[in-house]
C-alpha cells in the first residue's frame, strides 16, 4: 500500500495541547518557530476536526489518558498556533 493510500486515525487530548503551549520554541536558520496548539484535519464526512495526534495504527493507544479517538481522517487542513 502506498503512503497516499495509508489510513490515518486522529486523537485529541487537552493535556497534550497544553503541553505544547509550555514547550520551548526552536530556532531554525535564525528564525523562531511558533508553538503549535493543534492541527485541523478533515474527516471522511468533510468535517474539520481539532487534532493533537495522528497515527496509521488502528489499534494505537495514546499515552495521554484524556485522549479521545476521533476516527479516521482523510487529509490535513491547517495548523493552529498559540
PEMOJO-V349069 format. One record per residue. N is the residue number from 1. PHI is phi as a letter, one per 40 degrees, with the letter a starting at -180 (999 if undefined). OMEGA is omega in whole degrees, -180 to 180 (none if undefined). BURIAL is b if it has 16 or more other ideal C-beta (glycine too) atoms within 10 Angstrom, else e. Layout:
# PEMOJO-V349069
n->(N | N)
phi->(PHI | PHI)
omega->(OMEGA | OMEGA)
burial->(BURIAL | BURIAL)
This chain:
# PEMOJO-V349069
n->(1 | 2 | 3 | 4 | 5 | 6 | 7 | 8 | 9 | 10 | 11 | 12 | 13 | 14 | 15 | 16 | 17 | 18 | 19 | 20 | 21 | 22 | 23 | 24 | 25 | 26 | 27 | 28 | 29 | 30 | 31 | 32 | 33 | 34 | 35 | 36 | 37 | 38 | 39 | 40 | 41 | 42 | 43 | 44 | 45 | 46 | 47 | 48 | 49 | 50 | 51 | 52 | 53 | 54 | 55 | 56 | 57 | 58 | 59 | 60 | 61 | 62 | 63 | 64 | 65 | 66 | 67 | 68 | 69 | 70 | 71 | 72 | 73 | 74 | 75 | 76 | 77 | 78 | 79 | 80 | 81 | 82)
phi->(999 | c | d | c | c | c | c | b | b | b | b | b | b | c | d | c | d | c | c | c | c | c | c | c | c | c | b | b | f | g | b | c | c | c | c | c | c | a | b | b | b | c | c | c | c | g | c | c | b | c | b | b | a | b | a | c | c | c | b | d | b | c | c | c | c | c | c | b | c | b | g | c | b | b | a | c | b | a | b | b | b | c)
omega->(-180 | 180 | -179 | -179 | -178 | 179 | 178 | -178 | -173 | 176 | 173 | 177 | 176 | 178 | 180 | 179 | -180 | 176 | 178 | -180 | -178 | -177 | 179 | 177 | -179 | -179 | 176 | 179 | 177 | -180 | 177 | 175 | 177 | -180 | 180 | 175 | 177 | 177 | 175 | 176 | 176 | 178 | -175 | 178 | -180 | 179 | 177 | -179 | 173 | -171 | 175 | -176 | 178 | 180 | 174 | -178 | -179 | 180 | -177 | 174 | -179 | 176 | 178 | -173 | -179 | -178 | 179 | 177 | -180 | 178 | -177 | 176 | -177 | 179 | 174 | -179 | -178 | 175 | 176 | -179 | 173 | none)
burial->(e | e | e | e | e | e | e | b | b | b | b | b | b | e | e | b | b | e | e | e | e | e | e | e | e | e | e | e | e | e | e | e | e | e | e | e | e | b | b | e | b | e | b | e | e | e | e | e | b | e | b | b | b | e | e | e | e | e | e | e | e | b | e | b | e | e | b | e | e | b | e | e | b | e | e | e | e | e | e | e | e | e)
